[in-house]
Amino acid sequence: MSNERFIKQAKAKAAKYCSLKERAPFQVMEKLMGWDLDEDLAQSILAELTVENYVNEERFVRAYCHDKFEFNKWGKQRIRQELGRLRVSDDMIQVGLNYLDPERYEGILIGLAAKKLDSLRTEQDPWKRKQKTTAYLLRKGFEMDLSIEIVNQLSERQQ
């Protein structure tokens, strides 16, 4: 098979990979490198896919932030961490996080905290209930100060 034909096939395969769902440039590059392409050729194909709008980092980040928040109920810290693993720049991460509605964000946080506090009703020690709930919210990626504030407010209402 000629080299030019191989490159065309790799680009077509990568375009199909990108059309299935939004992908970070790092993910596309990993996929291209997994097909035993040399790095320069993979970079060239990635650049072409970017120009043709198959790969768009901002679009990916916005979709990722939206989906992980709405469907997984992740907080900003967790989203930031996972996007960092995908080698997305801090500036681009901030762009995606800015699209999250602050009122919806707080509403989700309150809902998760209330549900967790309610599930811990058998725990007699109020401090342990608050601690377990706050730890749960931190694992979901919500900010510590905001989590503590919400847990304290909800605990006061329940007493």
HUKA-V390585 format. One record per residue. N is the residue number from 1. RES is the residue in one letter. PSI is psi in radians with two decimals (none if undefined). Layout:
n=N res=RES psi=PSI
n=N res=RES psi=PSI
//
This chain:
n=1 res=M psi=2.38
n=2 res=S psi=2.72
n=3 res=N psi=-0.70
n=4 res=E psi=-0.72
n=5 res=R psi=-0.71
n=6 res=F psi=-0.75
n=7 res=I psi=-0.75
n=8 res=K psi=-0.75
n=9 res=Q psi=-0.72
n=10 res=A psi=-0.72
n=11 res=K psi=-0.73
n=12 res=A psi=-0.72
n=13 res=K psi=-0.72
n=14 res=A psi=-0.67
n=15 res=A psi=-0.71
n=16 res=K psi=-0.74
n=17 res=Y psi=-0.72
n=18 res=C psi=-0.46
n=19 res=S psi=-0.27
n=20 res=L psi=-0.68
n=21 res=K psi=2.90
n=22 res=E psi=2.42
n=23 res=R psi=2.53
n=24 res=A psi=2.60
n=25 res=P psi=-0.64
n=26 res=F psi=-0.71
n=27 res=Q psi=-0.74
n=28 res=V psi=-0.73
n=29 res=M psi=-0.75
n=30 res=E psi=-0.76
n=31 res=K psi=-0.80
n=32 res=L psi=-0.73
n=33 res=M psi=-0.52
n=34 res=G psi=-0.31
n=35 res=W psi=0.29
n=36 res=D psi=0.60
n=37 res=L psi=2.60
n=38 res=D psi=2.80
n=39 res=E psi=-0.71
n=40 res=D psi=-0.75
n=41 res=L psi=-0.73
n=42 res=A psi=-0.73
n=43 res=Q psi=-0.69
n=44 res=S psi=-0.78
n=45 res=I psi=-0.73
n=46 res=L psi=-0.72
n=47 res=A psi=-0.73
n=48 res=E psi=-0.74
n=49 res=L psi=-0.59
n=50 res=T psi=-0.77
n=51 res=V psi=-0.67
n=52 res=E psi=0.07
n=53 res=N psi=0.39
n=54 res=Y psi=-0.60
n=55 res=V psi=2.14
n=56 res=N psi=1.88
n=57 res=E psi=-0.75
n=58 res=E psi=-0.75
n=59 res=R psi=-0.73
n=60 res=F psi=-0.84
n=61 res=V psi=-0.74
n=62 res=R psi=-0.78
n=63 res=A psi=-0.75
n=64 res=Y psi=-0.85
n=65 res=C psi=-0.81
n=66 res=H psi=-0.89
n=67 res=D psi=-0.79
n=68 res=K psi=-0.55
n=69 res=F psi=-0.89
n=70 res=E psi=-0.72
n=71 res=F psi=-0.65
n=72 res=N psi=-0.21
n=73 res=K psi=0.75
n=74 res=W psi=2.56
n=75 res=G psi=3.05
n=76 res=K psi=-0.63
n=77 res=Q psi=-0.75
n=78 res=R psi=-0.74
n=79 res=I psi=-0.79
n=80 res=R psi=-0.78
n=81 res=Q psi=-0.80
n=82 res=E psi=-0.66
n=83 res=L psi=-0.59
n=84 res=G psi=-0.66
n=85 res=R psi=-0.46
n=86 res=L psi=0.22
n=87 res=R psi=0.65
n=88 res=V psi=2.43
n=89 res=S psi=2.67
n=90 res=D psi=-0.68
n=91 res=D psi=-0.76
n=92 res=M psi=-0.64
n=93 res=I psi=-0.76
n=94 res=Q psi=-0.65
n=95 res=V psi=-0.81
n=96 res=G psi=-0.73
n=97 res=L psi=-0.50
n=98 res=N psi=-0.34
n=99 res=Y psi=-0.21
n=100 res=L psi=2.32
n=101 res=D psi=2.10
n=102 res=P psi=-0.64
n=103 res=E psi=-0.73
n=104 res=R psi=-0.67
n=105 res=Y psi=-0.85
n=106 res=E psi=-0.65
n=107 res=G psi=-0.75
n=108 res=I psi=-0.77
n=109 res=L psi=-0.78
n=110 res=I psi=-0.76
n=111 res=G psi=-0.77
n=112 res=L psi=-0.73
n=113 res=A psi=-0.77
n=114 res=A psi=-0.75
n=115 res=K psi=-0.74
n=116 res=K psi=-0.77
n=117 res=L psi=-0.71
n=118 res=D psi=-0.64
n=119 res=S psi=-0.27
n=120 res=L psi=0.38
n=121 res=R psi=-0.52
n=122 res=T psi=-0.31
n=123 res=E psi=2.06
n=124 res=Q psi=-0.62
n=125 res=D psi=1.99
n=126 res=P psi=-0.56
n=127 res=W psi=-0.72
n=128 res=K psi=-0.67
n=129 res=R psi=-0.79
n=130 res=K psi=-0.72
n=131 res=Q psi=-0.80
n=132 res=K psi=-0.69
n=133 res=T psi=-0.78
n=134 res=T psi=-0.74
n=135 res=A psi=-0.70
n=136 res=Y psi=-0.79
n=137 res=L psi=-0.63
n=138 res=L psi=-0.69
n=139 res=R psi=-0.55
n=140 res=K psi=-0.20
n=141 res=G psi=0.25
n=142 res=F psi=2.70
n=143 res=E psi=2.51
n=144 res=M psi=-0.88
n=145 res=D psi=-0.72
n=146 res=L psi=-0.71
n=147 res=S psi=-0.82
n=148 res=I psi=-0.76
n=149 res=E psi=-0.83
n=150 res=I psi=-0.77
n=151 res=V psi=-0.73
n=152 res=N psi=-0.76
n=153 res=Q psi=-0.83
n=154 res=L psi=-0.66
n=155 res=S psi=-0.69
n=156 res=E psi=-0.67
n=157 res=R psi=-0.57
n=158 res=Q psi=-0.31
n=159 res=Q psi=none
//
